[in-house]
Amino acid sequence: MRELHVVALSSDGKHLVLATKRASLKGTYLVRVGPRLTKALNGELDADSAAEAPPPAESSLTPKEIQARLRTGQTPEKVARAAGVPVERVLRFYGPVVSERNQVIAAARDATLVRARRGPSASPLGASVTANLETKGISSGDEEQWSAHRRPDGSWVVGIAVSSRGKERTAQWTFQPASKELKSLDAYALALGCVDVPVSRRRRPAPSR
């Protein structure tokens, strides 16, 4: 380890000028005069605090790219690994995405699914799904059963996870928020998302005595 010697104070008074030889200006170094140097000179800087904290990792993804990945349904942990940053750096973008996702789900549930030959459902998607599941003895009251993610083309896929007899199925529909257009992605989603009689007019079974 080479010893350095104090030569002078810089003209702006903010740095010490150090050199490898006494009274020499060749091969000089500058050390900023600040609180850390003062603490070190006073013996108040312990070994743990003396080590400089590593600079924050630079993200390989822009904030826009991070949000785009979160909208596609990727978890914050997966996005953080892709960006090469701690997950806390990604979570700051997650709240707005979750809020947007919930708004899309609410809008899709209020939209009406149209069948190719039989026309539109008699009730909106949310009410139709609830009614059809209730006829099978399945509850759909849990909002966490619904999900949404955005495709690269800007359209959204809205789905609901249905658990019955120990098996789980997912019904999915594509949704365009601007036009309110819904399309089922399979026969199960089509059957689940449509009713022929408005839900409000359906007779509910009389309570058993």
N, C-alpha and C positions, 0 to 999 in steps of 0.2 A: 504494500500500500504506500503510495507516494505522499509525502508531507507537503502541504501547501502553506504559504506564508502570506500574511496580510500586507499588502503594499500600500493601499490607499482607499479612500472613500470615493465613489464615483461622483462626477460633477453634479448629478441630480440628487445626490444624497440618498439614493434608494438601493445602492448595491455596494458590497465590499469587493475590492479588486484583490484577487489572490494570484500568486505566482509560485512557480516551482522553486525559484531562487529568491533569496532576500533582495529587496530593493531592485528587482528586475521587472521590466514591463513586457518581457518576452514570454510567450506561452501563458498568458494571463487567463483567469477565470472570473466570472462574476457570480456572486451569491446575493440574492435579494435579501434586504434587511426587512424583516417582518416579525410578526408575533411568534412564529415557530422558531426562528433563530434566537430570539430573546429568551424563549423558554429553554432552548437547548443550552445557551450560555449560563442560565441560572440553575441548570440541573433539574428543570421541571418537566422535561420531555422524556417519558418512559420509553422503553424499547418498543412496546406495542404501537404507541401513537406516533413514533418516529417514522415508521414505515408509511410511505405514501399510499393512500387508497388507490387501487387500480382504476383507471378511467372507465366510465360506463361503456358497456359494449355497444358498438354501432349496429343498428338494425339493418339487415340485408333487405328488408321490406319497408316501403313507405307507409305512412299512416293510412293512405287510401287503399293500398294493397292489403294491409292488415284487416281493415274493415271489410273489404271485398271477400277475403277468405272466411271471416267470421260469418258473413251473410250466407255463404254456401253451406254452412252447418259445421265447419271445422271447429273443434274445441279450442279454447284459449291456449291450452297446453301444446297442442299440435302446431298452432300458429307460432307460438313462442319458439318452438324448436326450429321451425322453418326460418324464422327471422334471426335466430341466434341470440336472443335476448331473454332475460328473466320473464316469467309469466306475468309479473306485476306490471311490466311495461305494456303488455297486451290488454290486460284487464281494464285499463283506462278507456279503451275503445269499445269494450264489450257492452257497457250499459246502453249506449244509444242504439246498438244493433239489436239488443233484446227488446227495447222499446219499439223499434220499427217492426220487428218480427211479430210482436203482440198486436200491433195495429193491423198488420196484414191478415193475421188470423181472424181478428174481429170482423174485418171487411169481407173476408171470404165467407165467413159463417152467415153474414147478412145477404150474400149474393145468392142467386138462384141458378141451379143447374138445369141445363136444357138438354133433353133427350132428342136424338136424331129423328125419331118417328113419332114419339108421343108428346113432344113439346116440353115446355118448362114444368119443373116440379111445382106442386101446389103450395109448397112452403120453402123458405130459404134453407140453405145447406145445413146450418147448425141445428135448426128445429127438425129437419128431416132426419138427420143422423140420430138425434136424440130419440125421436119417435120410433125409428126402425130398430134401434138397439133395445129400447124398452120392450118392444114386442118379443124380443128374444131373452128378456130378463137380464139384460146387460146395462149397467149404469154408464153414462157418459158425462157425468157431472164434474169430473175432475179436469180442470183446464190444462193440467200438465200432460194430459193425453194428446193434446194438439201440438203440432210442430210446424215449422215453416223454414224453408231455405230458398235462396235465390239462385237461379241458373245463370250461366254466363250471358245468355241472351236478354237478361233483364226480367224474365218472367219468374214467378214464384211457384213453388210446390208446397201446397198445404196438405197436411196429413193428420190422421188420428190413429193412435195405437189402440187396438181392441183386444182385450184378453178374455177368452172364453174357454172353459174346460181345460185350463192349463196351457192353452196354446195362444200365441199372440199373432194377430194379423194387423197389417197397416193398410188403410185406405188412403189414397192420395189423389189430389186434383191439382191441375195447373190453374193458376189464377193471375189475371192481369189487373192490377189495382186501378189503372186508368179507365179501362172499359168495363170493369166488374165481370169480365168473362171467366166462366168456370168450365173446365173440361175434366172428365174423369180419366184416370190413367189405366183403369181396368174395370172388368165387369163388377167386381165387388164394390168398388167405389161408386159406380153408377147406381147399383141397387141400393146402397146405403144412403146416397145423397138425394134420393127422390121419393116423393109420396104423391099419391093420386088425389087424396083428400086433404084439404088444409088441416094442419095439426090442431088449430084452434077449434075445429068442428068435430074432431074425433071424439067418440064416446069413450070415456074412461071406465074401466071395469068397476063395478060396484064393490065396495069393501066387503070382505067376508065377515059373516057374523059368528 
